[in-house]
Amino acid sequence: MCFISSFIIILYIFYRLYQHFFPTPNINPNGKYVLISGCDSGFGHGLAIELDKQGFNVLAGVFVSDNVISLKEKLSSRATVFRLDITKQEDIDVAFELVNEKTKVLHALVNNAGIGIGGYIDWTKLEFMHKIMNVNFFGHVAMTKKFLPLLIVKGDSRIVNISSVMGLISPPGMSAYCASKYAMESFSDCLRREMSPWNLRVSIIEPGWLRTPIIEGQERAVRDLWNGLSANVRNRWGDDFFNDLVEKSIIKSPFINNAENPIKVVRALQHAVMNTKPHIRYHPDWQAKLFFYPISMLPAWLVDFLMLKLVSTSILPAGVNKQNQD
């Protein structure tokens, strides 16, 4: 067994070295259209700019109307920027008509739009869970179904889905976000296998923590969530527990404090869109490669132990202390 494992590891190392020294070529971008959602900021914004520089015809959807003009100013005359809320079917239908007027063939659909706010399940309203799932999962499913006819017109088109390492592991306080990313993972795998006769490629990007607006506003968002809870829920957990949790899992988090430049994800997205042989999965940063992906393959009890050590507080909830006293 050890021999087989060692042989597999050696083969994998040689394979990665071969990929590094003999990279596969990129496609010719001329005349090719790429549709990207969530281009207001972060990965989608950066990707729209980079693909536009490469010569693609970029179709960029933004959520905030004011961002239409500001992004247009950064792109060439080939690009089209439009308002898009992927949770509204009417917006998706309008976007389809706009795209269909410009081209009958899409080279790539990049499902990038997303939101992410932490919070324990006991603190999270069901409406919030629905909102996360609508943006991070159902919206992308709706986009995929709508634009699929334009993608399978020719072979070698591709769909690129932004997932996360949170689609591989589930730390405490991330239930809504993790659920949406696990759903995106399984949807992407099924889609890839179903679309294989059409030669439609499906890639999944699984980054760790990157320096994006999502993590920059995390502490404020979690404190707003806590302040909006009922007195009953807040008393059950206690301010001491909450403040210590925020301190350990956000303010002093080694993952957030060592978050890398989001350009790494943009480069992975570029490869998935442009390369003649895109990967199925991308782990663009060191957190994803060296920590989250390997830890996802460990036994559940060991993952539980590591997660609780890394992101949980040593202070017991107020309700537990009361039970112990009683």
N, C-alpha and C positions, 0 to 999 in steps of 0.2 A: 504493500500500500504506500509506504514511504517512497519507494522507487518511482511508482506511478505519479505521485504528487510532485516529486522533484522533477520528473520528466516534463510534466505539464507546465510547471513554473518556468523551466528552461526554454521550452517552446514559446511560451508567452513572451518572455524577455526578448528572444530572437525576433519574434513577430513585431514587437514594438520598435525594436532597433531598425528593422527593415522599413517600417512605416516612416520612421524619422529620417532615415538617409535616402529613401527612395519614395518620396511623397507622390501620391496620385495627382494628376493635373486638374485644373479647374476648367469649367465650361466657358464658352463664349457668351458674355452677358448681353450682347447686342440683340435688341428686340424682345428680350425676355421680361415678363412682368412678375413682380413679387408683391404680394399683399401682406401687410403687417398690421396687427392690432396693437393697441396700447403704446402708441408712439409719443405720448406726452412727455415722458422722461425715461430714465433708466435704459434697460436693454433695447427696447423697441426704438427709442429715440436715436440711440447710438447706431443701431443696425441700419435704420433708414438712411442716415447720413453716409455710412460706409458703403452700402450697396449702391447708392446714388453715385458716389465717386467712382465705383467700379464700372458704371455704365448700364446698370439695370434700370428698368422702368419701375420705380417704387410707387406703390399705392399704400399710403400711410393713413391709418385710422387713428384719430385722437378723441379722447373723451371730453376734454374741456374745449369749448368753442374758441376761446381766445388763443389756444395753442395752434390753431390752424394757420394763422398768419405767421406766427413766430417760427414754425417749422418750415413753412414754404420759403421763407427768406434764407434758410440754410441749405435748400435743395435746388437742383437744376430745374430747367423748364420741362424736363421729361417727367418729373414727379407729380403726383396728384395727392393732395392732402385733404381729408374730409372728416367731418364729425361722425363718430361711431360709438354707440353704446351696445356692446355685444349681448347685453341682457335683454335687449328690445328687438323683437323679430322685425318690426317695421324698419328699424335702423339697418338691420342686416339686409333686408329686402332692397332698400334704397341703395345700399353699398353695392349689392349685386348688379343692379341696373346700371350704376355708374361704371363698374368694372366691365360689364358685358358690352357696354358701348365702346370701350377702348380696345378690348381684346376678347377673343373667343377661347384663348388658351392661357392658363396661368402656369407659370413655371413653379411657383412656390407659394404656399400659405404658411405664414408664421403666426401661430397662436400664442401671443405674448402677454396680452392684457391680464392683469392680476392685482389682487389686494391681499394683504396679510396682517392680521392683528392677533396678538396672543390673548390668552385668558382661560382660566380653568372652566371646565364644563359647568360647574355650579354657578359660575358668574355670567355665563353666556346665554343670551336669549335665543330662542329658536329662530326668531326673525334674522338674527345676526348669522346663524349657521346657514340659513337659506341664502343670505346675501353672498357669503363667501363661496358657497357652492355654485350659485348662479354666475358669478364673475369668473371664478377659477376653473369651473368645469362645464356647466350646462351652456354657457355662452360660447365656449370653444367647440362644443359638440354641434351647436346650431350653426356656427360659422363653417365647420367642416362639411356638414351635410349640404349646406346651401351652395358652397363653392366646389364641391366634389366633381360635378359635371365638367367644370372648366379645367380641372386638374387631370382628369383621366382621358382627355382628348388625345394626348400624346404620352408615350412612355417616358420614364425618367423624370417626371415631375416629382415634387416632394412636399410633404407637410412636416413642419418643424414645431414641436410642442414644448413650451417652457414648463418644465416640472420643477422639482427641487429634491434635495436630499431628504426633505421632509415627506417625500413620497416613498422613502425607504425605511425610515425610522420614525418613531412617534414620541418625542420628549413631552413631559408634562407641560400643560399650559398652551398647547398648540393643536388642540383637537380639531377645530374647524378647518384650519389651514392644512393640517396633515391629511384629513379626510378628503379634501378637494384634490390634493396632489396624488394620493393613492388612487383616487378615481381616474385621474388623468393618465397615470401610469398604465393601468389596465386597459383603458380605452385606447391608448396609443398602441399597445401590443396587439390588441384585437384588430385594430384598423390596419396595422402593417401586414398582418397575416391574411386578412380578408382581401386587401388590395394587391396582393402579390401577383395575381394574374394580369393586372393592369400595369405592372412594373411601377407602381406609385410608391416611392420611398417615404418612410416615416421615421423621423429622428426625434429623440427625447433629450432635452438639455436638463441636467440634474446638478445645479450649482449648490454650494454651501452658502454661508453668509457673505454677501458682497456689499460694498459701500453704496447702497441705493437709498432712495427716499423711504422705502419700506422700513429699513432698520433705523434710519435717522429719526423717524417719528414714533418709534416703538414705545419708548417710556411714556411720552405724553398720551398716546392712545390708550395704554393699559391703565394709566392713572385716571383718565376720563371714564373708562369702563368701570373701574372700581368706585369712583365717586357717584356713578349713576345707579349703583346697586341699592336694593332695599336694605333697610336697617337690619332685618332678620338675617340676610345673607352675610352682610359685613360683620355682624356680631358672631356668626357661626365660625368665621375664619379669623377675624381680628386684625386690627391695623398693624400690629407687630409682625404677624406672619406675612402680610402683604408687603410691607415696606422692606422686610428682609429678603423676600422673594425678588422684588424689583432690583434691589441692590446686587444680589448674586446672579440672577439670570439675565439682567439687561445691563446695568451700569458697569458691573465688573465681569461681564461675560467674556471669556477668552475668545469666543467665536466672533462676537460683535466687535470687540476691540482690535482683533486681528483680521477683520474683514478685508478682502483684497479688492483691487480695482475692478469695477464691472466690465472693463474692456476685455477681460478674459472670457466673459460670457459672449460678448459681441463677436469676438474672434471665433468662438465655437459655432455661433449662429451663422457667421459668414461661411465657415467650412461646410456646414450642413446644407446651405443654400447653393454654394458655388461649386463644390467639389464633385468630380465625376463618380466618386465612391464615398458618399457620406456615411458616417458611423450611425449605428442604431442608437447608442447612448453616448453622451458626452459628460465627462466630469471635469469641468474646465479649471477648477481651482484646487489648491492643496487641501483645503478642508474636505472637499468632496472625495478627492483621490485617496488621501492618506488616513482619514478618520471616519467619516460618515459611511462611505461605501463599504469599507472593510468591516466596520462594526455591525452593519446591517446583516452580515452573514453569521454572526455569533449566536449562541443559544439565547433564547428569550430571557432567561433568568439573569444571564450575565449582562445583557443589554439593559435590563431593568436596573441592575446595580449601578452600572456606569452612568446612566441617565440621571438617576436620583442623586448620585454623587456630584454630578457636574452642574445640574440646573435646579436642584431643589434646595429648600431652606432647612436649616437645622431646628428652627422654631416650630413647635407644634401648633396647629390651628387652635383658636380659643375654645372651640367646641370640644376638642379632644382633651384639652386641659381640664375643662369642666367635668367631663366624664370621668377622668382619672381621679379628680377630687371627690366626686360623688362615690 
